[in-house]
Amino acid sequence: MAKKQPNKTSQPFKAKIVLKGNKRKLQLNSPVYFQGIIERLPLNTEITLWFDTKKPSRTLAQNRYLWFYYGIISEDTGEDPEDLHSLFKGLFLENGITEIYGHKVRKVSSSTKLNKLEFGEFLARIEHLTGIPLPDTSELNPKTYW
């Protein structure tokens, strides 16, 4: 008798419905994040997808976790956490370019404006870029970070 695998739930990911030609298609916000989820599953694994149009807000605990993670990256790279934050916002939260007084300026969204799904994708993109694993939340002091 085959051993039953325990149920696993991934972190949610964000996507939107777009029109391609005359058909509606699912456009993933972070294909790298989605592919990372798929890569962790054994072949022929049956999964269930569901769609939710709610946008839960990012929590203060998630913000503390982000800065804790920046600390880990900083220790590994020697870069300042504030500089890392600026870099990652510029790379992953760019909102276009505008011109002010003849100067081109990159418009960047604030990480505080991200909802929970977008925030998870932001973290996954940072992890993918740096190669530094996200810290396991079970090892963190919940009073400090969660």
C-alpha positions in Angstrom: 0.0 0.0 0.0 1.4 3.4 -1.0 2.3 5.8 1.8 0.0 8.8 1.8 1.8 12.1 1.6 0.8 14.8 4.1 -1.1 17.8 2.8 1.2 20.8 2.2 0.0 24.3 1.6 2.2 26.9 -0.1 2.2 30.5 0.6 -0.3 32.3 -1.7 0.9 34.0 -4.8 -0.5 36.9 -6.8 -1.7 36.9 -10.4 -4.2 38.8 -12.5 -6.5 38.0 -15.3 -5.4 39.6 -18.5 -6.8 39.6 -22.1 -4.4 38.0 -24.6 -6.0 38.2 -28.1 -9.6 37.4 -27.4 -9.0 35.0 -24.4 -8.6 35.7 -20.7 -5.3 34.3 -19.3 -3.7 34.1 -15.9 -0.6 36.3 -15.7 1.5 35.5 -12.7 3.0 38.4 -10.8 6.1 36.4 -9.8 6.7 33.4 -12.2 9.9 32.7 -10.3 8.1 32.3 -7.0 5.4 30.1 -8.6 8.0 27.9 -10.3 9.8 27.6 -7.0 6.6 26.1 -5.5 6.2 23.7 -8.4 9.9 22.6 -8.2 9.4 21.5 -4.6 6.6 19.1 -5.5 7.2 15.5 -6.7 6.2 14.7 -10.2 2.6 13.7 -10.8 1.5 15.4 -7.5 -2.2 16.4 -7.7 -2.8 19.9 -6.5 -5.8 22.2 -6.0 -5.8 25.8 -7.0 -8.3 28.3 -5.9 -8.9 32.0 -6.7 -9.5 34.7 -4.1 -10.0 38.4 -4.9 -9.4 39.5 -1.4 -6.3 41.5 -0.6 -5.3 40.9 3.0 -3.0 43.7 4.4 0.6 43.1 5.3 1.1 42.8 9.0 3.6 44.7 11.3 5.0 41.2 12.2 5.8 40.7 8.5 7.6 44.1 8.5 9.7 43.0 11.5 10.5 39.7 9.7 11.6 41.7 6.6 14.0 43.8 8.7 15.2 40.7 10.5 15.9 39.1 7.1 17.7 42.3 5.9 19.9 41.8 9.0 20.8 38.3 7.9 21.6 39.5 4.4 23.6 42.4 5.8 25.7 40.1 7.9 26.4 37.9 4.9 27.2 40.7 2.4 28.4 43.7 4.6 25.7 45.9 3.0 23.7 48.3 5.1 20.1 47.1 5.7 18.6 50.5 4.6 20.6 50.3 1.4 19.4 46.7 0.8 15.8 47.9 1.3 16.4 50.7 -1.3 17.9 48.2 -3.7 15.1 45.6 -3.4 12.3 48.3 -3.6 14.0 49.7 -6.8 14.3 46.2 -8.3 10.9 44.8 -7.4 8.6 47.6 -6.5 9.3 50.0 -9.4 6.2 51.9 -10.5 7.6 53.4 -13.7 9.7 56.4 -14.5 8.7 60.1 -14.5 10.5 63.3 -15.5 10.8 66.1 -13.0 12.7 69.3 -13.9 14.2 67.5 -16.8 15.5 64.6 -14.7 14.3 61.1 -15.1 13.2 59.7 -11.7 12.3 56.1 -10.9 9.0 55.9 -9.1 9.1 53.2 -6.4 6.2 51.9 -4.3 6.5 51.5 -0.5 6.7 48.0 0.9 4.2 49.1 3.5 1.6 49.3 0.7 2.0 45.6 -0.2 -0.7 43.2 0.9 0.2 39.8 2.3 0.4 38.1 -1.0 2.5 40.8 -2.6 4.7 40.8 0.5 5.3 37.1 0.3 6.3 37.5 -3.4 8.6 40.4 -2.5 10.4 38.2 0.0 10.6 35.3 -2.5 12.2 37.6 -5.1 14.8 38.8 -2.5 15.6 35.2 -1.6 15.9 34.3 -5.2 18.2 37.2 -6.0 20.5 36.9 -3.0 20.5 33.1 -2.6 20.2 33.6 1.1 17.3 31.5 2.5 14.5 33.1 4.3 14.7 32.4 8.0 12.5 29.6 9.4 9.8 31.4 11.5 9.6 28.5 13.9 13.1 29.4 15.1 12.1 33.0 15.8 10.9 34.5 19.1 7.2 35.1 18.3 7.1 38.1 20.7 9.8 39.8 18.8 9.0 38.9 15.2 5.5 37.5 14.9 
